[in-house]
Amino acid sequence: MERHLSGSVNVLSMSLGENVKRLRDKNGWSQKDLARLAGVSQPTIANIETGTSTTSKHLFKLAKVFGVPVTELEPDIGGVPPLQQKPLF
């Protein structure tokens, strides 16, 4: 069984950058808007979205800005590969 968060999108198969871009677009924010809200630079957001930066020390800030758990941005944050995670309920 696949776990879906935020509607019908399967975030478990998406990268950190894809999830950040998806949520940023969903909120109608530019990279500059998100950077300002998270207290980081626009190039930092661009690097996360393009995969130049595959892990982010800003993960918790971004999750807070989006109002989502960090696992929605980075599903394997707990060290368990996404395909091995079990549904929460």
Backbone as a chain_set.jsonl record, in Angstrom:
{"seq": "MERHLSGSVNVLSMSLGENVKRLRDKNGWSQKDLARLAGVSQPTIANIETGTSTTSKHLFKLAKVFGVPVTELEPDIGGVPPLQQKPLF", "coords": {"N": [[0.849, -1.177, 0.0], [0.626, 2.15, -0.896], [1.619, 5.222, 0.551], [0.05, 8.284, 0.653], [0.416, 11.748, 0.858], [-0.851, 15.045, 1.397], [-3.098, 15.167, -0.464], [-3.521, 13.454, -3.553], [-0.955, 12.961, -4.412], [1.922, 10.988, -4.698], [4.197, 11.277, -2.515], [6.272, 9.764, -1.62], [7.746, 8.775, -3.695], [9.015, 10.927, -4.683], [11.682, 13.332, -4.964], [13.501, 15.402, -2.583], [13.829, 17.973, -3.725], [11.812, 17.939, -5.708], [9.546, 17.741, -4.112], [9.69, 20.152, -2.643], [9.421, 22.021, -4.719], [6.88, 21.29, -5.68], [5.212, 21.925, -3.477], [5.792, 24.614, -3.203], [4.862, 25.647, -5.645], [2.169, 24.934, -5.36], [1.406, 26.7, -3.386], [1.637, 29.037, -4.74], [3.969, 30.528, -4.719], [7.007, 32.245, -5.527], [10.461, 31.294, -6.003], [11.929, 33.197, -4.676], [10.021, 34.244, -2.909], [9.566, 31.996, -1.221], [12.147, 31.682, -0.21], [12.437, 34.039, 1.283], [10.425, 33.667, 3.227], [11.406, 31.412, 4.539], [13.81, 32.274, 5.441], [16.184, 31.992, 4.033], [18.492, 32.056, 1.226], [17.576, 32.839, -2.206], [19.107, 31.412, -4.153], [19.688, 29.139, -2.611], [17.198, 27.855, -2.404], [16.802, 27.322, -5.14], [18.962, 25.551, -5.585], [18.169, 23.381, -3.978], [15.766, 22.613, -5.239], [16.66, 21.895, -7.808], [18.22, 19.752, -7.295], [20.893, 20.054, -6.887], [21.656, 20.454, -4.32], [21.19, 17.87, -2.298], [20.583, 17.175, 0.262], [19.354, 19.003, 3.0], [20.128, 21.47, 5.31], [18.203, 23.133, 5.942], [15.799, 21.9, 6.065], [13.894, 21.581, 8.193], [13.054, 24.213, 8.594], [11.848, 24.718, 6.109], [9.774, 22.808, 6.112], [8.25, 23.814, 8.218], [7.446, 26.322, 7.178], [5.861, 25.432, 5.032], [3.99, 24.04, 6.466], [3.929, 21.29, 6.871], [4.815, 17.866, 7.737], [8.299, 16.981, 8.158], [8.824, 14.61, 6.862], [7.199, 14.68, 4.666], [8.526, 16.284, 2.919], [11.015, 15.035, 2.733], [10.923, 11.896, 2.521], [12.551, 9.692, 3.361], [13.861, 10.494, 5.636], [14.105, 9.364, 8.149], [15.897, 7.351, 7.819], [14.944, 5.038, 6.753], [14.425, 3.499, 3.74], [12.102, 4.825, 1.339], [10.381, 2.902, 0.044], [10.223, 0.883, 1.884], [8.88, 1.828, 4.016], [6.124, 1.747, 6.233], [2.566, 2.175, 6.092], [1.045, 4.798, 8.032], [-1.43, 4.339, 9.142]], "CA": [[0.0, 0.0, 0.0], [1.394, 3.385, -0.955], [1.13, 6.285, 1.423], [-0.056, 9.554, -0.039], [0.228, 12.91, 1.71], [-1.27, 16.244, 0.667], [-3.908, 14.844, -1.629], [-3.264, 12.191, -4.223], [0.422, 12.896, -4.89], [2.735, 10.018, -3.972], [5.424, 11.984, -2.153], [7.331, 8.807, -1.301], [8.575, 8.536, -4.873], [9.552, 12.208, -5.125], [12.886, 13.8, -4.279], [13.356, 16.608, -1.774], [13.636, 19.104, -4.627], [10.487, 17.837, -6.334], [8.533, 18.047, -3.093], [9.75, 21.582, -2.344], [8.843, 22.726, -5.867], [5.443, 20.992, -5.706], [4.544, 22.697, -2.43], [5.963, 26.034, -3.522], [3.906, 25.936, -6.723], [0.819, 24.81, -4.791], [1.151, 27.922, -2.624], [1.742, 30.191, -5.62], [5.137, 31.305, -4.318], [8.24, 32.194, -6.315], [11.601, 30.856, -5.184], [12.284, 34.332, -3.828], [9.023, 34.287, -1.829], [9.85, 30.909, -0.285], [13.414, 31.99, 0.456], [12.172, 35.078, 2.287], [9.634, 33.066, 4.31], [12.226, 30.432, 5.26], [15.025, 32.906, 5.94], [17.349, 31.504, 3.293], [18.657, 32.773, -0.034], [16.905, 32.262, -3.371], [19.936, 30.343, -4.726], [19.551, 27.933, -1.794], [15.96, 27.191, -2.851], [17.072, 26.812, -6.487], [19.827, 24.376, -5.453], [17.369, 22.278, -3.436], [14.811, 22.187, -6.261], [17.337, 21.278, -8.959], [18.945, 18.568, -6.856], [22.289, 20.39, -6.643], [21.762, 20.176, -2.893], [20.252, 16.755, -2.089], [20.165, 17.204, 1.656], [19.269, 20.408, 3.358], [20.096, 21.845, 6.725], [17.03, 23.995, 6.057], [14.625, 21.038, 5.932], [12.883, 21.856, 9.218], [12.502, 25.544, 8.296], [10.952, 24.597, 4.959], [8.579, 22.081, 6.544], [7.447, 24.734, 9.031], [6.836, 27.297, 6.265], [4.808, 24.746, 4.279], [3.002, 23.467, 7.374], [3.889, 19.841, 6.64], [5.881, 17.154, 8.453], [9.531, 16.883, 7.369], [8.771, 13.401, 6.038], [6.541, 14.971, 3.391], [9.558, 16.84, 2.052], [12.09, 14.059, 2.596], [10.33, 10.691, 3.115], [13.485, 8.749, 3.985], [14.605, 11.225, 6.661], [14.343, 8.495, 9.294], [16.871, 6.326, 7.486], [14.274, 3.897, 6.153], [14.103, 3.816, 2.352], [10.665, 5.044, 1.181], [9.604, 1.719, -0.327], [10.12, -0.011, 3.022], [8.076, 2.447, 5.063], [4.777, 1.207, 6.359], [1.555, 3.231, 6.282], [0.834, 5.215, 9.411], [-2.694, 3.757, 9.628]], "C": [[0.891, 1.235, 0.0], [0.772, 4.422, -0.048], [1.151, 7.585, 0.643], [-0.307, 10.656, 0.982], [-0.199, 14.067, 0.833], [-2.033, 15.896, -0.598], [-3.481, 13.526, -2.233], [-1.842, 12.052, -4.755], [1.203, 11.899, -4.048], [4.092, 10.641, -3.668], [6.565, 11.023, -1.849], [8.248, 8.56, -2.488], [9.23, 9.819, -5.384], [10.784, 12.592, -4.314], [12.553, 15.021, -3.422], [13.053, 17.803, -2.665], [12.273, 19.111, -5.285], [9.391, 18.199, -5.342], [8.519, 19.531, -2.739], [9.094, 22.365, -3.48], [7.334, 22.529, -5.928], [4.696, 21.855, -4.691], [4.666, 24.201, -2.668], [4.966, 26.453, -4.602], [2.464, 25.902, -6.209], [0.421, 26.073, -4.027], [1.242, 29.186, -3.47], [2.922, 31.094, -5.299], [6.247, 31.177, -5.348], [9.335, 31.626, -5.409], [12.005, 31.964, -4.221], [11.316, 34.457, -2.653], [9.338, 33.233, -0.771], [11.139, 31.184, 0.484], [13.212, 33.008, 1.571], [11.435, 34.487, 3.487], [10.466, 32.115, 5.175], [13.511, 31.031, 5.82], [16.285, 32.37, 5.311], [17.455, 32.302, 1.994], [17.883, 32.074, -1.162], [17.779, 31.192, -4.033], [19.88, 29.036, -3.919], [18.316, 27.151, -2.221], [16.172, 26.586, -4.231], [17.929, 25.549, -6.428], [19.082, 23.171, -4.912], [16.457, 21.726, -4.527], [15.467, 21.475, -7.438], [18.116, 20.026, -8.58], [20.432, 18.814, -6.674], [22.621, 20.153, -5.177], [20.731, 19.091, -2.586], [19.849, 16.58, -0.639], [20.19, 18.665, 2.078], [19.229, 20.604, 4.856], [18.893, 22.733, 6.996], [15.722, 23.21, 6.016], [13.529, 21.376, 6.941], [12.247, 23.229, 9.024], [11.487, 25.455, 7.163], [9.658, 23.882, 5.345], [7.666, 22.999, 7.356], [6.734, 25.759, 8.147], [5.674, 26.665, 5.502], [3.707, 24.185, 5.172], [2.826, 21.975, 7.174], [4.956, 19.166, 7.5], [7.118, 17.049, 7.557], [9.513, 15.666, 6.461], [7.988, 13.614, 4.746], [7.529, 15.583, 2.408], [10.627, 15.805, 1.732], [11.645, 12.76, 3.265], [11.3, 9.747, 3.796], [14.352, 9.404, 5.053], [14.941, 10.346, 7.869], [15.323, 7.379, 9.012], [16.261, 5.081, 6.88], [13.946, 4.265, 4.709], [12.592, 3.897, 2.157], [9.861, 3.799, 0.859], [9.433, 0.745, 0.825], [9.291, 0.595, 4.165], [6.686, 1.843, 5.065], [3.787, 2.358, 6.549], [1.379, 3.543, 7.758], [-0.446, 4.625, 9.994], [-3.284, 2.869, 8.608]], "O": [[1.809, 1.343, 0.813], [-0.448, 4.49, 0.1], [2.164, 7.94, 0.041], [-1.148, 10.509, 1.868], [0.072, 14.062, -0.367], [-1.639, 16.301, -1.691], [-3.121, 12.591, -1.518], [-1.556, 11.104, -5.486], [1.154, 11.953, -2.819], [5.022, 10.543, -4.467], [7.723, 11.44, -1.825], [9.405, 8.177, -2.309], [9.921, 9.801, -6.403], [10.916, 12.233, -3.144], [11.468, 15.593, -3.524], [12.123, 18.562, -2.392], [11.643, 20.162, -5.41], [8.427, 18.88, -5.69], [7.448, 20.11, -2.553], [8.299, 23.271, -3.231], [6.589, 23.472, -6.194], [3.665, 22.445, -5.013], [3.747, 24.962, -2.366], [4.309, 27.487, -4.484], [1.644, 26.741, -6.582], [-0.746, 26.466, -4.019], [0.96, 30.281, -2.985], [2.882, 32.293, -5.576], [6.41, 30.126, -5.967], [9.149, 31.499, -4.199], [12.379, 31.695, -3.079], [11.734, 34.743, -1.53], [9.375, 33.532, 0.422], [11.21, 30.945, 1.69], [13.749, 32.856, 2.667], [11.782, 34.772, 4.633], [10.261, 32.022, 6.385], [14.221, 30.377, 6.584], [17.331, 32.296, 5.956], [16.594, 33.133, 1.702], [17.58, 30.884, -1.081], [17.255, 30.156, -4.442], [20.01, 27.952, -4.486], [18.372, 25.932, -2.382], [15.764, 25.45, -4.472], [17.657, 24.582, -7.141], [19.337, 22.046, -5.343], [16.381, 20.513, -4.721], [14.887, 20.549, -8.003], [18.617, 19.318, -9.454], [21.171, 17.887, -6.341], [23.718, 19.71, -4.835], [19.529, 19.357, -2.61], [18.865, 15.9, -0.348], [20.972, 19.459, 1.555], [18.427, 20.002, 5.57], [18.597, 23.051, 8.148], [14.648, 23.806, 5.939], [12.356, 21.45, 6.574], [11.051, 23.402, 9.256], [10.405, 26.038, 7.238], [8.571, 24.305, 4.949], [6.446, 22.962, 7.195], [5.55, 26.033, 8.346], [4.624, 27.286, 5.341], [2.613, 23.886, 4.694], [1.718, 21.451, 7.289], [5.898, 19.822, 7.944], [6.996, 17.029, 6.332], [10.127, 15.685, 5.394], [8.1, 12.809, 3.821], [7.384, 15.418, 1.197], [11.088, 15.71, 0.595], [11.946, 12.534, 4.437], [10.909, 9.053, 4.735], [15.449, 8.929, 5.343], [15.953, 10.566, 8.533], [15.562, 6.538, 9.878], [16.987, 4.152, 6.525], [13.252, 5.254, 4.476], [11.861, 3.108, 2.757], [8.747, 3.652, 1.362], [8.58, -0.14, 0.755], [9.037, -0.072, 5.168], [6.148, 1.477, 4.02], [4.141, 3.398, 7.105], [1.539, 2.678, 8.619], [-0.541, 4.43, 11.205], [-4.346, 2.289, 8.834]]}, "num_chains": 1, "name": "protein.A"}
